[in-house]
Amino acid sequence: MWLVVIDAQTLESRSASRPESHSPNSSAPTVRRWRPGSCVWCGDDNSVEMFRNEPRCERCRENEGIIDDAKRFLGMYGLRPLGGTLQSDDDEEREYRVTAREARRVLNEIRMDVLPDAAAVRKAIRPRAATVVADTSPARASRPSSTGTATRVAAPVKTDTVDINTLQTRVLGLLDQLGSIDEQIKVAELAQGLPARARLSDLNKQKATVLRTLAALEKARIAASN
């Protein structure tokens, strides 16, 4: 009787210590791949719409829009392009840079492991484009024919116009910053030693940056007034 119990316990302990077998594919990571109807960047199928001639989900469109707004703002005022640094001339510029960097981080995190081939995407959305053309063709056919008089096409409205009030606010803020830098330069010029010279060099660089930005803003103001 005891022998049977001991053998059963021995077998149970051996079976418990034996590692479980896994199928060859059980530990393989799942690779996210694009499928028609989903976002070409992250593979999500939530609120997918055409964005830059390709299907993109709502989250990707929102983050791409944030980056576009930052680029438009920096370009409008002749500021340093987006990059790894957040160095800014005022709080507004820094906010654009911080939000753009966060949007880029989100996009990098949700990016699919394998992005789809552009030709495959175009082929998948081609039937949809054909349907749109078919739906609009009756309206195009009913358009009255030309009588020989050329129709003037309205010029596209320029959307990247400079807001004069915003520009003036930035100029005033930069002038205040310039005055503060000049005061710090006066103090640094009276100090001695390597730290003082390094501080003075940094302040002069800041002053040069502010002056360049003010010049760019003045060009934007002149262009907007013309």
Disulfide bonds with the S-S distance in Angstrom:
none
